[in-house]
């Protein structure tokens, strides 16, 4: 009897999750493949998952932000009870830009991985270099730390925001550009927002943060409860060792 009750509870839990949809948005210069591990884990947990691709190097941030609406539209095809976002780096900025002028409606929570919410010192240093312009396109020019940069001009959005910041550099050649803890491309301080609901640091570099087992566990926790699991926040996954 106990076993049957446990199975029934599990099935009901999965049914509840299946009514919620999660849109995944990768970072600058990446693709849906970089979010595949998160996609598979959330799908196994019962969520409807839309791993949304976009050409991050070819348009301005204002233009790219339309992908947020596309992700919402793809979720709505399944008539979910709620929509959430999980974003890496630039993806978080696109969500913030989109909801400057659009209603949230069914959208409730967003988990941002390494978001340059106040820009990146890497952009400050290299934005005029030919190789940086080639690698990042027009978007890369908009992500500096100056007060008038696009990220620093955005207003709070009506969503529950959970932010995960990496404090272990996966890009050591950029480390000298930062004064404090960073993930190799974005400083820990830059990820934070006054309106965020919860925040944690993890031992992870920027590039492979979405592949961290600990990060994925934290994502699930926030999507479910609106909070991270603080005691485990500093555990480095084997996926990130040596990153």
C-alpha positions in Angstrom: 0.0 0.0 0.0 2.8 2.4 0.9 4.6 1.6 -2.3 1.5 2.2 -4.4 0.9 5.6 -2.6 4.5 6.6 -3.4 4.1 5.7 -7.1 0.9 7.6 -7.2 2.5 10.6 -5.6 5.3 10.5 -8.1 2.9 10.3 -11.1 0.9 13.2 -9.8 4.1 15.2 -9.3 5.2 14.5 -12.8 1.7 15.5 -14.1 1.9 18.8 -12.3 5.4 19.5 -13.8 4.1 18.5 -17.3 1.7 21.5 -17.1 4.7 23.9 -16.8 6.9 24.8 -19.7 10.6 25.9 -19.5 12.2 28.0 -22.2 16.0 27.6 -22.5 18.1 30.4 -24.0 21.8 29.9 -24.7 24.5 32.5 -24.5 26.4 34.6 -27.1 28.1 32.5 -29.8 26.5 29.3 -28.5 23.7 27.1 -29.6 21.0 24.8 -28.3 23.6 22.1 -27.8 25.1 24.1 -24.9 21.8 23.8 -23.1 21.1 20.1 -24.0 22.0 18.7 -20.6 19.6 21.0 -18.9 17.0 20.2 -21.5 17.3 16.5 -20.9 17.2 16.7 -17.1 14.2 19.0 -17.0 12.3 16.8 -19.5 13.0 13.7 -17.4 11.6 15.6 -14.4 8.3 16.1 -16.3 8.6 19.7 -17.6 7.7 20.7 -21.1 11.0 22.1 -22.5 11.6 24.5 -25.4 15.3 24.8 -26.2 15.1 27.9 -28.2 17.9 28.7 -30.8 18.8 32.2 -32.1 21.6 33.7 -34.1 23.3 35.6 -31.3 26.1 37.2 -33.4 24.0 38.6 -36.2 21.7 41.2 -34.7 21.5 43.8 -31.9 20.2 42.8 -28.5 16.9 44.7 -29.1 16.3 42.6 -32.2 17.4 39.3 -30.6 15.0 39.8 -27.7 12.2 38.8 -29.9 13.3 35.2 -29.4 11.9 35.4 -25.9 8.4 35.9 -27.4 9.1 33.0 -29.8 9.9 30.8 -26.9 6.7 31.8 -25.1 4.7 31.1 -28.2 6.2 27.7 -28.6 5.3 26.9 -24.9 1.8 28.1 -25.4 1.1 25.5 -28.0 0.9 23.0 -25.1 -1.3 25.2 -23.0 0.9 25.2 -19.9 -0.2 26.5 -16.5 3.0 28.4 -16.1 6.1 29.3 -18.2 9.6 29.7 -16.9 13.0 30.6 -18.4 16.5 29.2 -17.8 19.1 31.4 -19.5 22.9 31.4 -19.9 24.8 34.7 -20.1 23.3 36.8 -22.9 20.0 34.9 -22.7 19.3 36.6 -19.4 19.7 40.0 -20.9 17.3 39.1 -23.7 14.7 38.2 -21.1 15.2 41.5 -19.3 15.0 43.5 -22.5 11.8 41.7 -23.7 9.9 42.3 -20.5 10.6 46.0 -20.6 7.7 46.3 -23.0 5.7 43.1 -22.8 3.4 41.7 -20.1 4.5 38.6 -18.2 1.2 36.8 -18.3 2.0 33.1 -17.6 5.7 33.7 -17.1 6.7 33.3 -13.5 10.4 32.4 -12.9 13.7 32.8 -14.6 17.0 31.3 -13.6 20.0 33.2 -15.0 23.4 31.5 -15.3 26.3 34.0 -15.3 24.3 36.9 -16.7 26.2 40.1 -17.5 23.5 42.2 -15.8 25.9 45.1 -15.4 28.1 44.3 -18.4 31.5 42.7 -18.6 35.0 44.0 -18.3 36.0 41.8 -21.2 33.9 43.9 -23.5 35.4 47.1 -22.0 38.9 45.9 -22.9 38.4 44.3 -26.2 35.3 45.7 -27.9 37.4 47.6 -30.5 39.5 44.6 -31.4 38.8 43.1 -34.8 38.7 39.5 -33.4 36.2 40.5 -30.7 33.9 42.2 -33.2 34.2 39.1 -35.4 33.5 36.7 -32.6 30.6 38.6 -30.9 29.0 40.7 -33.6 26.9 43.8 -32.8 25.7 42.2 -29.6 29.2 42.2 -28.1 29.5 45.9 -28.5 26.4 46.5 -26.2 27.6 44.6 -23.1 30.1 46.9 -21.5 30.1 48.1 -17.9 29.6 51.8 -18.5 26.5 53.4 -16.9 25.0 54.0 -20.3 25.5 50.5 -21.6 22.3 48.6 -22.4 22.3 46.2 -19.4 22.7 49.1 -17.0 19.7 51.0 -18.6 17.2 48.2 -18.0 14.4 48.5 -15.4 13.3 45.7 -13.1 10.9 43.1 -14.6 7.9 41.4 -12.9 9.4 37.9 -12.6 10.9 35.8 -9.8 14.6 35.9 -10.7 17.2 33.4 -9.4 20.8 34.1 -10.3 23.7 31.6 -10.3 27.2 33.2 -10.5 30.4 31.3 -11.2 33.5 32.1 -9.2 36.0 29.8 -10.9 37.5 31.1 -14.1 37.3 28.9 -17.2 39.0 31.7 -19.2 42.2 32.5 -17.3 43.5 34.8 -20.0 40.8 37.3 -18.9 41.3 37.0 -15.2 43.5 40.1 -14.9 40.7 42.2 -16.2 38.7 41.7 -13.0 39.2 43.0 -9.5 37.0 40.5 -7.7 35.5 37.0 -8.0 34.5 36.1 -11.6 33.8 33.2 -13.9 36.3 34.3 -16.5 33.9 36.5 -18.5 31.5 38.0 -16.0 32.2 39.2 -12.4 30.1 37.9 -9.6 29.0 41.4 -8.7 27.9 42.1 -12.3 25.4 39.2 -12.2 23.4 40.6 -9.3 20.1 42.5 -9.5 18.4 44.4 -6.7 15.1 42.7 -7.5 16.5 39.1 -7.6 14.6 36.7 -5.3 17.6 34.4 -4.7 21.3 34.2 -5.5 24.1 31.7 -5.2 27.8 31.3 -6.2 29.0 28.0 -7.6 32.5 26.8 -8.3 32.2 26.9 -12.1 33.6 28.8 -15.1 31.4 30.8 -17.5 31.7 28.6 -20.6 30.6 25.3 -19.2 28.3 26.4 -16.4 25.2 24.9 -18.1 26.9 21.5 -17.9 27.5 21.5 -14.2 25.5 18.9 -12.2 25.3 21.1 -9.2 24.0 24.0 -11.3 21.3 21.8 -12.8 20.2 20.7 -9.4 20.0 24.3 -8.3 18.0 25.2 -11.4 15.4 22.5 -10.5 15.3 23.7 -7.0 14.5 27.3 -8.0 11.9 26.3 -10.6 10.1 24.2 -8.0 10.4 26.3 -4.9 11.7 29.8 -5.9 14.8 29.2 -3.9 18.2 27.6 -4.3 19.7 24.8 -2.1 22.3 26.9 -0.2 24.3 24.1 1.5 25.2 22.6 -1.8 25.9 25.8 -3.7 29.7 25.5 -3.4 30.0 21.9 -4.6 31.8 21.7 -7.9 30.6 19.0 -10.3 32.9 16.6 -12.0 31.8 18.2 -15.3 33.5 21.4 -14.4 36.8 20.1 -12.9 39.6 21.6 -14.9 37.2 23.8 -16.9 
